[in-house]
Amino acid sequence: MNIDDIRHVLVIGGGTMGRQIAFRCAVQGYDVTVYDVSPDALKNAAAKMKADAAQRVDEKRLTQEEANASLARVRFSNNPEDAADADLVSESVPEDPDLKAKVFAQFNAICPPRTIFATNTSTLLPSMFATATGRPDRFAAMHFYNVWDAKLADIMPHPGTNPETVQLLQAFAKRLGQLPLVLKKENPSYVGNVLINAMSNVAFRLFKDGVASAEDIDRAAMIVMGTRMGPFGLWDFDGLDTIWQIAQTNARISGDPEAQANADWFKKEYIDKGWLGVKSGRGFYTYPDPAFSRPGFLTGEPDAAKT
């Protein structure tokens, strides 16, 4: 298979990242199927994708005609058999290796032998479920950030990944307007994520210990590093349920009692209250008008007061 053979992309998972990846693929002319087991998740994904498209038009990144044509290339399905003609599968389900293994095994039985499998995992090694894919030579991690602003795609092969698969994923990332960064070996995260996580872990400790507010920690990060948002705004964007799932998995794997205590605290204070970030309208900030996006946030003006 070469890059021109990829025409139909199946995205597993209708959450924030799955939706972003799917729409970006559609913008680049691919036929896209967004698969999720939940009809409600698919309905929500469809609505939010339309909102994403409208935002891209407002930002003048797309014309209205381009946005409409892109949306028309996307279908939403809870029928796994719609993967029967997929050329590339991008998986974005919760950070649970057993769940990912189960999902890939299911689609291995449906997809044709040519289909390339990729996982958008943030913290898991692809070798943890490579065998379950049934095609370990045609499987690797291909991890996206914000496909419109960060424009970086990490490609992490496992020891059994065929070099041709890596080359194909590199070419695919470039077609999506992303810079492909190929890791030389497996690592429990990516270069960008390792840097972000180091900052986020310190930010979380400062916040949980009552040293500073989430807003002030974000202000410091944004001013010092010139970023568009701070660690708490970024967590809201990623989805606090995803952040908690990562923390829970890491705590279970490491056996660290403090890490488990932090994950439990986070679940109690945010997840159990339904505060999941942008997707629920509330996380560390409220949406669609978070304080950090207001002109006065970095100067402490009244219009950036906490909401």
C-alpha positions in Angstrom: 0.0 0.0 0.0 1.2 3.6 -0.7 -0.2 6.9 0.4 -2.5 7.3 -2.6 -4.2 4.0 -1.7 -5.6 5.5 1.5 -9.1 6.8 0.7 -11.3 5.7 3.6 -10.3 6.5 7.1 -12.1 4.9 10.1 -11.8 6.8 13.4 -12.7 4.8 16.4 -14.0 7.0 19.2 -16.2 10.1 18.9 -14.6 12.2 21.6 -12.6 15.4 21.3 -9.5 14.0 19.6 -11.4 11.4 17.5 -13.6 14.2 16.2 -10.7 16.5 15.5 -8.8 13.8 13.6 -11.8 12.8 11.6 -12.6 16.4 10.5 -9.0 17.1 9.6 -9.0 14.0 7.4 -12.2 15.0 5.8 -10.8 18.5 5.1 -7.9 16.9 3.3 -10.4 15.0 1.0 -10.6 11.6 2.7 -13.9 9.7 3.2 -14.3 9.3 6.9 -16.3 7.1 9.2 -16.5 8.0 12.9 -17.4 4.9 14.9 -18.6 4.8 18.5 -20.6 2.2 20.4 -22.8 5.0 21.8 -25.4 6.6 19.7 -25.5 9.6 22.0 -21.7 10.0 21.6 -22.1 10.0 17.9 -24.9 12.5 18.0 -22.8 14.8 20.2 -19.7 14.3 17.9 -21.7 15.3 14.9 -23.0 18.5 16.5 -19.6 19.5 17.8 -18.0 18.8 14.5 -20.4 21.2 12.8 -19.4 23.7 15.5 -15.7 23.1 14.8 -16.3 23.6 11.1 -18.1 26.9 11.8 -15.2 28.0 14.0 -12.7 27.2 11.2 -14.8 29.3 8.8 -14.9 32.2 11.3 -11.1 32.0 11.6 -10.9 32.1 7.8 -9.0 28.8 7.7 -11.8 27.3 5.6 -14.4 28.8 3.3 -18.0 27.9 3.9 -18.0 25.8 0.8 -14.9 23.9 2.0 -16.4 23.3 5.4 -19.7 22.0 3.9 -17.9 19.7 1.5 -15.7 18.3 4.4 -18.7 17.7 6.6 -20.4 15.8 3.7 -17.4 13.4 3.6 -18.0 12.3 7.2 -20.5 9.6 8.4 -21.2 8.5 11.9 -21.8 4.9 12.7 -22.2 2.4 15.5 -22.0 -0.5 13.1 -18.5 -2.0 13.1 -19.1 -3.6 9.7 -18.7 -0.1 8.2 -15.0 -0.8 8.7 -15.0 -3.5 6.0 -13.4 -1.2 3.4 -11.3 1.0 5.6 -7.7 1.7 4.5 -6.5 3.3 7.7 -7.9 3.0 11.3 -7.1 5.7 13.9 -8.2 4.6 17.4 -9.0 7.2 20.1 -10.7 5.2 22.9 -10.0 5.7 26.7 -6.4 5.0 27.9 -7.0 1.3 29.0 -4.7 -1.2 27.3 -7.3 -4.0 27.7 -10.0 -1.9 26.1 -7.7 -1.0 23.2 -6.7 -4.6 22.7 -10.3 -5.7 22.6 -11.3 -2.9 20.1 -8.4 -3.7 17.8 -9.1 -7.4 17.9 -12.7 -6.7 17.0 -11.8 -4.6 13.9 -9.0 -7.0 12.9 -11.7 -9.5 12.1 -13.6 -7.0 10.0 -10.9 -4.9 8.2 -9.1 -6.2 5.1 -5.5 -7.3 5.4 -4.2 -4.1 3.8 -5.7 -1.9 6.5 -3.1 0.0 8.6 -4.0 0.3 12.3 -2.9 3.3 14.4 -3.5 4.2 18.0 -3.7 7.8 19.3 -2.8 6.7 22.8 -1.1 9.4 24.9 0.7 7.2 27.5 0.5 3.5 26.5 3.2 1.6 24.6 1.9 0.2 21.3 3.6 -3.1 22.1 1.2 -3.5 25.0 -1.6 -4.5 22.5 0.2 -5.0 19.2 -0.4 -8.7 19.2 -4.2 -8.1 19.7 -4.3 -6.1 16.5 -3.7 -9.3 14.5 -1.4 -7.2 12.3 1.5 -6.0 14.5 3.6 -5.3 11.4 1.0 -2.8 10.2 0.4 -1.1 13.5 2.0 1.8 15.4 1.1 4.8 17.5 0.2 7.9 15.6 -0.5 10.6 18.2 -2.0 14.0 17.4 -2.1 17.2 19.4 -4.4 20.0 18.2 -4.6 19.3 14.5 -5.2 23.0 13.7 -2.7 24.8 16.0 0.0 22.3 17.2 0.3 20.6 13.8 2.6 17.8 15.1 2.0 14.1 14.8 4.2 11.7 16.9 4.7 8.3 15.3 5.9 5.6 17.7 6.6 2.2 16.1 7.0 -0.9 18.3 9.7 -3.5 17.7 7.5 -5.4 15.3 6.3 -2.5 13.2 7.3 -2.8 9.5 9.4 0.2 8.4 7.0 0.6 5.4 4.2 1.2 7.9 6.2 4.0 9.5 6.9 5.6 6.1 3.2 5.4 5.2 2.1 7.0 8.5 4.7 9.7 7.9 3.3 10.5 4.5 -0.3 10.4 5.9 0.6 12.9 8.6 2.1 15.2 6.0 -1.1 15.0 4.0 -3.0 16.2 7.1 -0.7 19.2 7.4 1.1 17.8 10.4 4.9 17.5 11.1 5.6 13.8 11.6 8.1 13.2 14.4 9.2 9.5 14.5 10.4 8.3 17.8 13.5 6.1 17.8 12.1 3.7 20.4 9.0 3.1 22.5 8.5 5.5 25.4 5.5 5.8 27.8 4.7 9.2 26.2 5.8 11.5 23.4 8.4 14.3 23.3 5.7 17.0 23.4 3.6 15.2 26.0 6.6 14.5 28.3 7.4 18.2 28.3 3.8 19.2 28.9 3.2 16.5 31.6 6.3 17.7 33.6 4.7 21.1 33.7 1.2 19.8 34.3 2.3 17.6 37.2 4.0 20.5 39.0 1.0 22.7 38.2 -1.4 20.1 39.7 0.8 19.9 42.9 0.8 23.7 43.3 -3.0 23.8 42.8 -3.8 20.8 45.1 -1.5 22.1 47.8 -3.2 25.5 47.7 -0.1 27.4 46.7 -1.9 29.2 43.8 -5.1 29.2 41.9 -5.6 27.4 38.6 -6.0 30.8 36.9 -2.8 32.2 38.3 -0.8 29.1 37.5 -2.1 29.3 33.9 -1.2 33.0 33.8 2.3 32.3 34.8 2.7 29.5 32.2 1.2 31.6 29.4 3.3 34.7 30.2 6.6 32.9 30.8 6.4 30.5 27.9 4.2 32.5 25.5 1.6 29.7 25.2 -2.0 30.1 24.1 -3.3 28.4 27.2 -1.9 27.1 30.5 -1.9 23.5 31.8 -5.4 23.7 33.3 -6.9 25.2 30.2 -5.1 22.4 28.2 -6.6 19.8 30.5 -10.0 21.2 30.0 -9.5 21.0 26.2 -8.2 17.4 26.4 -11.1 16.3 28.6 -10.8 15.8 32.3 -12.1 12.3 32.1 -9.2 11.5 29.7 -6.8 13.1 32.1 -8.2 11.1 35.0 -8.1 7.9 33.0 -4.4 8.5 32.2 -3.7 9.2 35.9 -5.6 6.1 37.0 -3.8 3.9 34.6 -0.4 5.3 35.5 -1.2 4.8 39.2 -2.2 1.2 38.7 0.9 0.4 36.6 3.3 2.1 39.0 1.7 1.0 42.2 2.4 4.4 43.7 0.0 5.2 46.6 0.4 9.0 46.2 -0.4 8.8 42.5 -3.5 6.7 43.3 -4.5 9.2 45.9 -4.2 12.1 43.5 -6.2 10.2 40.9 -8.9 9.5 43.5 -9.0 13.2 44.6 -9.3 14.3 41.0 -12.2 11.9 40.4 -14.0 13.1 43.4 -13.5 16.8 42.8 -14.1 16.9 39.1 -15.2 13.7 37.3 -17.9 12.7 39.8 -19.4 16.2 39.5 -19.6 15.9 35.7 -17.0 18.6 35.3 -15.1 17.2 32.3 -13.8 20.4 30.7 -14.9 21.9 27.3 -17.1 18.9 26.5 -19.3 19.4 29.5 -19.2 23.2 29.6 -17.3 23.2 32.9 -13.9 22.1 34.2 -11.3 24.3 35.7 -13.0 27.0 33.6 -16.5 27.5 32.2 -17.3 27.3 28.5 -17.8 28.5 25.8 -16.2 31.7 27.2 -13.3 30.6 29.4 -11.5 33.3 31.4 -8.1 32.5 29.8 -9.4 33.4 26.4 -10.4 37.0 27.3 -8.2 39.9 26.5 -7.6 41.0 30.1 -6.7 37.6 31.5 -2.9 38.1 31.4 -3.1 41.6 32.8 -5.7 40.9 35.5 -8.4 43.1 34.0 -12.0 42.7 35.4 -13.3 41.1 32.2 -11.2 38.1 32.9 -12.6 37.4 36.3 -13.3 33.8 37.2 -16.7 32.6 36.0 
